Amino acid sequence: MKANLLHNPKAGDKDHSEAELVDLIRSHGIDCIYSSSKKDWWDDLDPASDFVIIAGGDGTVRKVILRFLQGKAGKKQYPLALLPMGTANNISRSVNSSGQLEHIIASWHKERIRKFDVGQINGFKEHVYFLEGIGFGVFPVLMDSMKEKEKKARKEPPPEEKLRSDLEQLYDIVTTYPVAACQLEIDGRDYSGKYILLEIMNIRSVGPGLNINKDADVGDGKLEVIMIGEDKRKSFAAYIKDCITSDVQKDFDLPVIKGQQIKVIWDDIHGHIDDELIKVDRQKGYMINVLKRELQFLVPD
């Protein structure tokens, strides 16, 4: 087998250095071409490669895949393999590509494929895509707070410490964030109301690894819509508090609505697309739909 490795050199620890990763992959009989995801990696892509490996966190995975979706990395559609090296690794966990790197790499020879839908958003100057989801309310407020905190930090804290800190911040936000008016239509049906959170999701987890979408199926051609209003604020805050003190990731059990076409107008400025903040236009509607099974991932058993 032959593969292109696209690696974020700032992700992970010293065991995840360029040399260590290349040696590990080659030890499993895979001819590996290395490129840093921080540079012009698309110039190094070999059309003869059987697949592309992305080593990094959710941000790295998204940036690489968006370049493919936008047609800026050639026309060939490669199967993708993930080596998770971030804090939350929501995308990797959504395709069960987690655990020991050696186990993940060894599984690629089985060529087990998982199809993956892509979300598309209309309402910007050009089509915008997402892998994880688009959301409004408390999570983008958390992301903004995390961004400011990272600017002031002298160094990146260990993943476990960062995750706990993010959850503690989210708990404070959930208990104080005011409800926002939302005009919401899912496949032609009205679900408008006032919410502290609206997430239109393709995967199970959001933010600091919170499993709020237990019905996620990344290849079913549908998105899941999660709404939390004033009536669910206390139970959601309690769930976050439990996640802070527990070593086991739990699901937040609440109704989920599946849909293929979603229209939303959110009456506040806080929004996100995957792990990127957006400033919401309160008067502008966003139309979200699904590109069915657009991506293929090599996944473990």
Legacy VTK file of the C-alpha trace (Angstrom):
# vtk DataFile Version 3.0
C-alpha trace
ASCII
DATASET POLYDATA
POINTS 301 float
0.000 0.000 0.000
1.052 3.570 -0.639
-0.155 6.663 1.213
0.418 10.385 1.633
0.775 11.392 5.302
-0.433 14.923 6.108
0.720 15.729 9.635
0.250 18.686 11.964
3.722 18.864 13.583
2.306 20.854 16.522
-0.190 18.143 17.472
0.467 15.383 19.979
3.755 14.800 21.775
7.314 13.793 20.863
6.183 10.237 20.075
4.138 11.769 17.261
7.060 13.467 15.518
7.549 13.182 11.760
10.215 10.484 12.078
8.277 8.447 14.655
5.073 8.469 12.611
6.730 7.626 9.313
8.672 4.734 10.905
5.499 3.403 12.573
3.479 3.505 9.355
6.256 1.943 7.283
6.664 -0.826 9.857
3.164 -1.959 8.807
4.176 -2.306 5.174
2.806 1.028 3.964
4.985 3.202 1.726
4.573 6.661 3.244
5.171 10.119 1.734
5.344 12.787 4.465
4.007 16.365 4.222
3.370 18.960 6.907
-0.271 20.099 6.975
1.080 23.574 7.808
2.681 23.870 4.341
1.562 23.395 0.720
0.945 19.661 1.132
-1.287 19.434 -1.976
1.797 19.862 -4.170
3.183 16.592 -2.754
0.111 14.422 -3.406
0.954 11.339 -5.437
-1.919 10.205 -7.717
-0.596 6.655 -7.281
-1.314 6.755 -3.521
-4.021 4.387 -2.322
-5.203 6.757 0.419
-4.380 9.914 2.390
-3.549 9.877 6.119
-4.436 12.937 8.220
-2.608 13.118 11.564
-3.810 15.868 13.912
-6.855 17.219 15.715
-10.289 18.189 14.419
-9.010 21.513 13.067
-6.348 19.818 10.946
-8.790 17.191 9.666
-11.313 19.846 8.676
-8.809 22.110 6.904
-7.400 19.239 4.837
-10.825 17.888 3.866
-12.218 21.328 2.995
-9.370 21.801 0.535
-10.414 18.573 -1.176
-14.107 19.560 -1.166
-13.313 22.950 -2.673
-11.372 21.285 -5.480
-8.063 22.845 -4.436
-6.163 19.574 -3.982
-6.677 17.906 -7.332
-9.548 15.908 -8.772
-8.786 12.472 -7.346
-10.995 11.391 -4.437
-8.780 9.518 -1.993
-10.053 7.378 0.874
-9.009 9.114 4.104
-7.416 7.596 7.214
-7.269 9.467 10.528
-4.660 9.435 13.291
-6.242 11.431 16.162
-3.826 13.789 17.947
-6.044 16.607 19.220
-7.927 17.300 22.433
-11.495 16.279 21.586
-10.945 14.357 18.297
-14.687 14.509 17.590
-14.365 13.587 13.904
-12.076 10.605 14.545
-14.364 9.308 17.279
-17.368 9.639 14.957
-15.873 7.029 12.600
-14.510 4.878 15.475
-10.932 5.774 14.581
-9.639 6.062 18.129
-7.335 4.198 20.478
-3.736 3.099 19.975
-2.153 4.433 16.784
-0.564 1.063 16.024
-3.963 -0.662 16.115
-5.480 1.986 13.811
-2.614 1.713 11.305
-2.715 -2.093 11.280
-6.444 -1.973 10.433
-5.917 -0.083 7.160
-4.870 -3.260 5.346
-8.439 -4.542 5.761
-9.662 -1.571 3.679
-12.851 -1.206 5.691
-14.667 1.889 4.387
-17.085 4.180 6.252
-19.093 6.615 4.117
-19.437 10.118 5.535
-21.953 12.854 4.686
-20.936 16.491 4.286
-23.109 19.446 5.261
-23.497 22.390 2.905
-24.599 25.888 3.956
-26.142 28.485 1.659
-26.274 32.072 2.887
-22.683 33.155 2.412
-20.937 34.536 -0.695
-20.076 30.955 -1.682
-21.035 27.461 -0.562
-19.647 26.614 2.883
-19.149 23.003 3.985
-19.045 21.329 7.386
-18.127 17.900 8.728
-19.223 18.165 12.365
-22.012 20.717 12.409
-23.201 24.292 12.496
-24.489 25.720 15.757
-25.657 28.769 17.652
-25.733 29.817 21.301
-23.615 28.477 24.137
-20.961 26.512 22.216
-19.718 29.421 20.074
-19.647 31.554 23.246
-17.412 28.884 24.795
-15.202 28.802 21.675
-14.761 32.578 21.833
-13.804 32.357 25.510
-11.334 29.530 24.802
-9.766 31.557 22.002
-9.115 34.507 24.315
-7.729 32.215 27.000
-5.320 30.566 24.534
-3.968 33.980 23.514
-3.003 34.699 27.130
-1.609 31.241 27.931
2.178 30.811 27.909
1.922 27.191 26.800
-0.688 24.619 25.852
-1.942 22.658 28.912
-2.153 18.831 28.825
-5.269 17.570 26.937
-7.012 16.286 30.096
-6.489 19.582 31.909
-7.676 21.612 28.904
-10.782 19.452 28.522
-11.722 19.929 32.183
-11.158 23.684 31.976
-13.322 23.923 28.842
-16.143 22.006 30.528
-15.985 24.256 33.593
-16.263 27.338 31.378
-19.168 25.786 29.476
-21.018 25.075 32.736
-20.811 28.762 33.697
-22.008 29.826 30.237
-24.959 27.414 30.193
-26.217 28.655 33.568
-26.178 32.337 32.491
-26.675 32.542 28.708
-30.027 34.201 27.844
-32.425 32.401 25.507
-32.401 33.648 21.919
-35.314 33.731 19.487
-34.906 31.310 16.613
-36.881 30.815 13.405
-36.354 27.172 12.510
-37.735 25.007 9.739
-36.820 21.327 9.281
-37.959 19.690 6.039
-40.809 22.198 5.777
-42.011 21.874 9.385
-41.786 24.758 11.848
-39.810 24.331 15.096
-39.300 28.003 15.962
-38.808 28.952 19.600
-36.397 30.387 22.140
-33.228 28.399 22.835
-29.845 28.591 24.533
-28.455 26.059 22.062
-29.193 24.998 18.513
-26.861 22.458 16.928
-27.324 21.005 13.439
-25.027 18.026 13.596
-23.545 15.265 11.476
-21.572 13.548 14.248
-22.213 12.458 17.811
-20.046 14.953 19.703
-19.586 18.695 19.868
-17.258 21.097 21.669
-15.148 19.489 24.403
-16.169 15.937 23.463
-19.791 16.148 24.642
-22.058 13.399 23.297
-25.301 15.304 22.747
-26.299 13.557 19.505
-26.791 9.904 20.379
-28.709 9.267 17.132
-25.829 10.308 14.880
-25.243 8.314 11.712
-22.595 9.993 9.566
-23.685 8.202 6.395
-27.499 8.179 6.490
-28.002 11.271 4.310
-29.558 13.230 7.169
-28.529 15.741 9.825
-29.616 15.744 13.453
-31.035 18.934 14.982
-30.633 19.451 18.737
-32.486 22.268 20.529
-32.162 23.198 24.196
-34.526 25.762 25.680
-35.106 27.100 29.174
-36.882 23.878 30.177
-33.691 21.834 29.585
-31.137 24.332 30.939
-30.789 22.786 34.423
-30.559 19.199 33.169
-27.951 20.181 30.561
-25.899 22.015 33.194
-26.103 18.937 35.437
-24.904 16.752 32.544
-21.869 19.012 32.000
-21.078 18.972 35.728
-21.216 15.173 35.647
-18.813 15.142 32.672
-16.354 17.279 34.657
-16.164 14.762 37.501
-16.517 11.536 35.493
-13.841 9.687 33.521
-16.501 8.003 31.370
-18.091 9.937 28.504
-21.857 9.837 28.732
-24.709 10.730 26.380
-27.067 13.613 27.065
-30.439 12.023 26.397
-32.902 14.369 24.693
-35.110 14.266 21.582
-33.307 14.644 18.263
-34.991 15.620 14.992
-33.513 14.313 11.738
-33.749 16.322 8.540
-32.271 16.914 5.098
-33.070 20.602 4.615
-32.915 23.026 7.517
-33.538 26.769 7.454
-32.553 28.885 10.453
-32.547 32.536 11.513
-30.879 33.031 14.924
-31.428 36.255 16.875
-27.935 36.579 18.348
-24.388 37.008 17.033
-22.874 33.747 18.325
-22.394 30.952 15.805
-19.882 28.345 14.677
-19.189 26.052 11.735
-17.225 23.023 12.953
-14.435 24.559 15.066
-14.555 27.998 13.413
-16.422 30.956 14.926
-18.794 32.933 12.711
-20.578 36.206 13.379
-24.271 35.629 12.768
-26.384 38.087 10.791
-29.584 38.293 12.834
-31.663 39.217 9.795
-30.200 36.581 7.506
-31.403 33.040 6.961
-29.101 30.064 6.462
-30.175 27.044 4.422
-28.417 23.817 5.353
-28.563 20.569 3.382
-26.637 17.316 2.956
-24.191 16.037 0.356
-24.787 12.303 0.807
-21.782 10.037 1.452
-19.352 12.537 -0.014
-16.306 11.192 1.882
-14.825 7.744 2.487
-12.816 6.901 5.611
-10.639 3.863 6.241
-11.717 2.715 9.704
-10.766 0.031 12.247
-13.059 -2.914 12.957
LINES 1 302
301 0 1 2 3 4 5 6 7 8 9 10 11 12 13 14 15 16 17 18 19 20 21 22 23 24 25 26 27 28 29 30 31 32 33 34 35 36 37 38 39 40 41 42 43 44 45 46 47 48 49 50 51 52 53 54 55 56 57 58 59 60 61 62 63 64 65 66 67 68 69 70 71 72 73 74 75 76 77 78 79 80 81 82 83 84 85 86 87 88 89 90 91 92 93 94 95 96 97 98 99 100 101 102 103 104 105 106 107 108 109 110 111 112 113 114 115 116 117 118 119 120 121 122 123 124 125 126 127 128 129 130 131 132 133 134 135 136 137 138 139 140 141 142 143 144 145 146 147 148 149 150 151 152 153 154 155 156 157 158 159 160 161 162 163 164 165 166 167 168 169 170 171 172 173 174 175 176 177 178 179 180 181 182 183 184 185 186 187 188 189 190 191 192 193 194 195 196 197 198 199 200 201 202 203 204 205 206 207 208 209 210 211 212 213 214 215 216 217 218 219 220 221 222 223 224 225 226 227 228 229 230 231 232 233 234 235 236 237 238 239 240 241 242 243 244 245 246 247 248 249 250 251 252 253 254 255 256 257 258 259 260 261 262 263 264 265 266 267 268 269 270 271 272 273 274 275 276 277 278 279 280 281 282 283 284 285 286 287 288 289 290 291 292 293 294 295 296 297 298 299 300
